[in-house]
């Protein structure tokens, strides 16, 4: 197992499914056949800067198509065993299928080559599946602050007030709504639809109440039990 791949293995009642996910964005093969719903112009996200003349397919849609096909007949509340293997360690959880898919899609979409979701790519390098809301908050804010530190080291203006982070998640909130429409018209499984909504709905929370979320979890985030 190398550091640029993460393996997700799903154990369902009647089968096992494995996904070997590259954590570095790849190029979509222009000669490969992709479904019609994956075309860039098909319900294209309003925030997407790509043009059909330069990119025929949506990078995120083509990346997750194999997941849609694999779980086409599965139900969101089906209990599954999920093992996630990285170069450093393995993780295991027994959960609803939609929870496992949500974790998988978070990694796949952030590393799909989507120019909007690529801003989440730094966290993909340190992928941790099955995170709680508080853990996701810590990883999101922590990753952003590290980026600001290096910007400051380079002599650039750092954003310690999270203005750019809030703007990013405001954009992701719109992507959430648009991409959900794309996926709902193509996925026959409610597990896929629910997982997409769960993954992208995080943007709504961060964009609308980041300051409140940080204040609410300050004791947890700073290991200060007396707060």
C-alpha positions in Angstrom: 0.0 0.0 0.0 1.5 3.3 -1.1 0.8 6.7 0.4 -1.2 7.9 -2.6 -3.9 5.2 -2.4 -6.7 4.3 0.1 -8.7 1.1 -0.1 -12.3 0.9 1.0 -13.7 -2.6 1.4 -17.5 -3.1 1.9 -18.8 -6.4 3.3 -22.5 -6.7 2.5 -24.7 -9.7 3.2 -24.2 -11.2 -0.2 -21.0 -9.8 -1.5 -17.8 -7.8 -0.9 -16.9 -4.6 -2.9 -13.5 -2.9 -2.9 -12.5 0.5 -4.2 -8.9 1.5 -4.6 -8.9 5.3 -4.5 -6.0 7.4 -5.8 -5.6 10.5 -3.6 -4.1 12.5 -6.3 -6.4 14.1 -8.9 -6.3 12.2 -12.2 -7.3 13.2 -15.7 -10.5 12.0 -17.3 -9.9 9.8 -20.3 -11.5 11.6 -23.1 -11.9 8.4 -25.1 -13.6 6.5 -22.3 -17.3 6.2 -22.4 -19.1 7.8 -19.5 -22.9 8.0 -18.8 -24.9 10.9 -20.1 -25.6 12.3 -16.6 -21.8 12.7 -16.2 -21.5 15.2 -19.0 -20.3 18.6 -17.8 -23.3 20.4 -19.3 -25.8 18.1 -17.7 -27.2 20.1 -14.8 -23.8 21.7 -14.4 -23.1 23.4 -11.0 -23.5 27.1 -11.2 -20.1 27.6 -9.4 -18.3 25.4 -11.9 -15.6 27.3 -13.9 -15.1 24.5 -16.5 -16.2 24.8 -20.1 -17.7 22.0 -22.2 -15.3 23.0 -25.1 -12.4 22.1 -22.8 -13.9 19.4 -20.6 -16.6 17.1 -21.8 -17.4 15.4 -18.4 -17.8 16.5 -14.8 -14.7 15.2 -13.0 -16.6 14.5 -9.8 -19.4 12.7 -11.6 -17.1 10.4 -13.5 -15.1 9.7 -10.4 -18.1 8.4 -8.4 -19.8 6.6 -11.2 -18.3 3.2 -10.2 -19.8 3.7 -6.7 -23.2 4.4 -8.2 -23.1 1.3 -10.3 -21.8 -0.9 -7.5 -24.6 0.1 -5.1 -27.4 0.6 -7.6 -29.7 -1.8 -5.8 -28.7 -1.2 -2.2 -30.6 0.4 0.6 -29.3 3.3 2.7 -30.0 1.6 6.1 -28.5 -1.8 5.2 -25.8 -2.7 7.8 -22.4 -3.2 6.4 -18.8 -3.8 7.6 -16.4 -1.2 6.2 -12.6 -1.5 6.3 -10.5 1.4 5.2 -6.8 0.8 4.6 -4.2 3.5 4.2 -0.4 3.4 4.0 -0.2 4.0 7.8 -3.1 2.1 9.3 -6.5 0.5 8.9 -9.9 1.6 10.1 -13.0 -0.5 10.7 -16.7 0.4 11.3 -20.0 -1.5 11.2 -22.5 1.1 10.1 -25.4 1.9 7.7 -24.4 1.7 4.1 -25.0 5.4 3.6 -22.4 6.3 6.3 -19.8 4.2 4.6 -20.5 5.6 1.2 -20.5 9.1 2.6 -16.9 8.6 3.9 -15.8 7.1 0.6 -17.4 9.8 -1.5 -15.8 12.5 0.6 -12.4 11.2 -0.4 -13.3 10.5 -4.1 -14.9 13.9 -4.8 -12.2 15.9 -3.1 -9.5 14.2 -5.2 -11.6 14.0 -8.4 -10.0 17.0 -10.2 -13.1 19.2 -9.6 -11.7 22.8 -9.5 -14.1 23.7 -6.7 -13.7 20.6 -4.5 -9.9 20.6 -4.9 -9.7 23.1 -2.0 -10.6 20.1 0.2 -7.7 18.1 -1.2 -5.2 18.8 1.5 -7.3 16.9 4.0 -7.4 13.9 1.6 -3.7 13.5 2.1 -4.5 12.8 5.7 -7.8 11.0 5.2 -9.6 9.8 8.3 -12.9 8.0 7.6 -16.0 8.0 9.8 -15.3 11.4 11.4 -17.8 13.0 13.8 -19.0 16.6 13.3 -16.5 17.8 15.9 -13.6 15.9 14.3 -14.5 17.2 10.8 -14.6 20.8 12.2 -11.1 20.3 13.8 -9.6 18.9 10.6 -11.2 21.5 8.4 -10.1 24.5 10.5 -6.7 23.0 11.3 -6.0 22.3 7.7 -7.0 25.9 6.8 -4.8 27.4 9.5 -1.8 25.4 8.3 -2.3 26.8 4.8 -2.5 30.4 6.2 0.8 29.8 8.1 2.6 28.9 4.9 1.0 31.9 3.1 2.4 34.1 5.8 5.8 32.5 5.5 5.9 33.3 1.8 5.1 36.9 2.5 1.5 36.7 1.4 -1.5 38.0 3.4 -2.8 35.3 5.7 -6.5 35.0 6.6 -6.7 34.3 10.4 -10.4 35.4 10.5 -11.6 32.5 8.3 -13.1 34.9 5.7 -11.9 32.8 2.8 -12.9 29.6 4.4 -16.5 30.9 5.0 -16.6 32.0 1.4 -15.4 28.6 0.2 -18.1 26.8 2.1 -20.7 29.2 0.9 -19.7 28.2 -2.6 -19.8 24.5 -1.6 -23.4 25.1 -0.3 -24.4 26.0 -3.8 -22.5 23.0 -5.2 -24.3 20.8 -2.7 -27.7 21.8 -4.2 -26.7 21.6 -7.8 -24.7 18.3 -7.6 -27.5 16.7 -5.6 -29.9 17.4 -8.5 -27.4 15.7 -10.9 -27.0 12.7 -8.7 -30.7 12.3 -7.9 -31.6 12.0 -11.5 -29.1 9.2 -12.1 -28.8 7.1 -8.9 -31.4 4.4 -8.3 -30.3 3.8 -4.8 -31.3 6.0 -1.9 -28.0 5.1 -0.2 -26.1 7.1 -2.9 -28.5 10.0 -2.7 -28.4 10.2 1.0 -24.6 9.8 1.1 -24.1 12.7 -1.3 -26.4 14.9 0.7 -24.6 14.0 4.0 -21.2 14.7 2.4 -22.1 18.1 0.9 -24.4 19.2 3.7 -21.4 19.9 5.8 -20.9 23.0 3.8 -24.2 24.4 5.0 -23.1 24.0 8.6 -19.7 25.6 8.1 -20.8 28.4 5.9 -23.7 29.5 8.1 -22.3 29.0 11.6 -18.6 28.5 11.7 -18.1 31.0 14.6 -20.9 29.4 16.5 -19.6 25.9 15.9 -16.1 26.9 17.1 -17.5 28.5 20.2 -19.7 25.5 21.0 -16.8 23.1 20.7 -14.0 25.3 22.1 -13.4 23.1 25.1 -13.1 20.0 23.0 -10.9 21.6 20.3 -8.5 23.2 22.8 -8.5 20.4 25.4 -9.7 23.0 28.0 -12.3 21.1 30.2 -12.9 24.2 32.4 -14.3 26.3 29.5 
